[in-house]
Amino acid sequence: VQLVESGGGMVQPGGSLRLSCAASEFTFSNYDMSWVRQAPGKGPEWVSTINTDGGNTSYADSVKGRFTISRDNAKNTLYLQMNRLKPEDTALYYCETRIDEYDYWGQGTQVTVSS
């Protein structure tokens, strides 16, 4: 299983970023996918999950209405569109999936929201 995140960066409050996660070495379309983030000095925080065909999504209250998760099974890619970013969204963002009761994570992409 390989998960490679990209798209992070530094943005001002109120700005937008789109994260991507390229998946390989497993059948991407067979598994629910999630985004998880970890802020400095804090534990991991679940952000959002999407089911296999993209028809069902869920979000943490802290991002609901601002973030949108999506996937392209033809491209084996997971996305997270982040709008109206806040300083408290600053974190390392990971894509994650569970296969056979084992959690797989990418290396993460840093998002920093600061003026």
C-alpha positions in Angstrom: 0.0 0.0 0.0 1.3 3.4 -1.0 -0.3 6.7 -0.2 1.4 9.9 -1.3 -0.1 13.3 -0.2 0.5 16.6 -2.0 -0.9 20.1 -2.2 -0.1 21.5 1.2 1.5 24.9 1.7 1.1 28.2 3.5 -2.0 30.2 3.0 -3.6 33.2 4.7 -6.8 32.9 6.8 -9.8 32.7 4.5 -7.8 31.1 1.7 -8.1 27.7 0.0 -6.0 24.7 -0.7 -6.7 21.4 -2.5 -4.9 18.3 -1.2 -4.4 15.2 -3.2 -3.5 11.7 -2.2 -2.2 9.3 -4.9 -2.9 5.7 -4.0 -1.1 2.6 -5.4 -0.3 -1.0 -4.6 -3.9 -1.8 -3.7 -7.4 -1.7 -5.3 -8.2 1.9 -4.4 -11.9 1.6 -5.5 -12.6 -1.1 -3.0 -11.8 0.9 0.2 -13.2 3.8 2.1 -10.7 6.6 2.4 -10.1 9.2 5.1 -8.2 12.4 5.8 -6.7 12.8 9.3 -4.7 15.7 10.6 -2.2 16.3 13.4 -1.5 19.7 14.7 1.8 20.4 16.5 1.7 19.0 20.1 -1.7 17.4 19.6 -2.9 13.9 18.8 -4.4 12.9 15.4 -7.8 14.3 14.5 -10.1 12.7 12.1 -11.2 15.1 9.4 -13.4 13.3 6.8 -14.2 10.0 5.3 -15.6 9.0 1.9 -17.0 5.6 0.9 -15.9 3.5 -2.1 -18.0 5.1 -4.8 -18.0 8.6 -3.3 -21.7 8.6 -2.6 -21.3 8.9 1.1 -19.2 11.4 3.0 -18.8 12.5 6.6 -16.9 15.4 8.2 -15.7 16.5 11.6 -17.8 19.3 13.0 -14.7 21.6 12.9 -14.5 21.4 9.1 -18.1 20.8 8.1 -19.3 23.3 5.5 -15.7 24.4 4.7 -14.0 21.2 3.5 -15.1 18.8 0.7 -13.7 15.2 0.3 -13.9 13.5 -3.1 -12.2 10.7 -5.0 -11.5 9.7 -8.6 -11.4 6.0 -8.7 -10.2 6.0 -12.3 -7.1 8.0 -11.2 -6.7 6.3 -7.8 -6.7 9.7 -6.2 -8.3 11.1 -3.1 -8.9 14.9 -2.7 -9.7 17.3 0.1 -10.8 20.8 -1.0 -10.3 23.2 1.9 -12.0 26.6 1.8 -12.2 29.4 4.3 -9.2 28.1 6.1 -8.5 29.1 9.7 -5.3 29.2 11.7 -6.6 26.3 13.7 -6.5 24.2 10.5 -2.7 24.3 10.6 -1.6 20.7 10.8 0.1 17.8 8.9 -2.6 16.2 6.8 -2.6 12.5 6.1 -4.7 10.3 3.9 -5.6 7.0 5.5 -7.3 3.7 4.7 -7.9 0.5 6.6 -7.3 -2.8 5.0 -7.7 -6.1 6.8 -7.9 -4.2 10.2 -4.6 -2.4 9.5 -4.4 1.3 9.1 -2.2 2.7 6.3 -1.1 6.3 6.3 0.9 8.4 3.8 3.8 10.6 4.8 1.6 13.7 5.2 1.5 17.2 3.6 1.9 20.3 5.8 -0.8 23.0 5.8 0.0 26.2 7.5 -2.7 29.0 7.8 -1.1 32.2 8.9 -1.2 35.9 8.2 
